[in-house]
Amino acid sequence: GVFCFWAAVFFAGPSVNPEFVRIAGMIFLILSGVLLGTDMLVSGILWAAERVGNFFHKTPQLPHYLLEIWSAMERMASRKVGALIILQRKQPLRPFMKGGMPFDAEIKSEILVPLFLTSSPVHDGALVVHKGRMQTVKGILPLASLSDLSPSFGTRHRAAIGITEKTDAIALVVSEERGQISVAYRGCLVHIADRAEFLRTLQWVLKGRNILRLKNASFIVTTKVLDDLT
């Protein structure tokens, strides 16, 4: 603004004293330089403060109910109890799910484990979790639409991949045959070795990041995901 004012005075013509123009121009240029330097200094300080803050910022903690789910899955994996738990996010699951029984309860590992025991009438199907509570049991989900999965993966894994191909849900699976825990997201299945890897994977996908960019992950990828990348 001050530079434009000085330019207007300069181009006003010979009616303006040239000495005045020179002095005014110097003053305005110095003032502009000071303002520009101050702006750059403030921007630099803010940039440095953000980097320092990120360095000392602790990794955000997952909701407590996810830790309860991990505790239940760990117990079921040790006993080779199959389980399929779906974390519903923004997209509704009902258009893609058949059957299902309403089941409103707080998420506790002591409640989760008995639901998936073979003696339970609702063990065969998916448990849907939404907004931190159990909402549906015995849900039937669409199976993965492609046939590039290993034959060793059963209906639970195919259903987990299938629902994550169609929605933004996160599927948690416990294998009945191998006692292995997996996480499915966006059509990709990631094998989980321990609690730390579970937390790392959940933190990654809950932020909406591309799961294929998750480093040091043991996963299989469906053809659909590979097609989306090409």
MORA-V273620 format. One record per run of one state. SS is the DSSP state (~ for helix, > for strand, _ for the rest). FROM is the first residue (numbers start at 1). TO is the last residue. Records with the same first field share a line. If there is no record, write none. Layout:
SS = FROM-TO, FROM-TO
This chain:
_ = 1-1, 11-17, 57-63, 79-82, 88-93, 107-108, 117-125, 131-132, 142-154, 167-169, 175-180, 186-187, 193-194, 207-210, 214-217, 222-222, 230-230
~ = 2-10, 18-56, 64-78, 94-96, 109-116, 155-166, 195-206, 211-213, 223-229
> = 83-87, 97-106, 126-130, 133-141, 170-174, 181-185, 188-192, 218-221
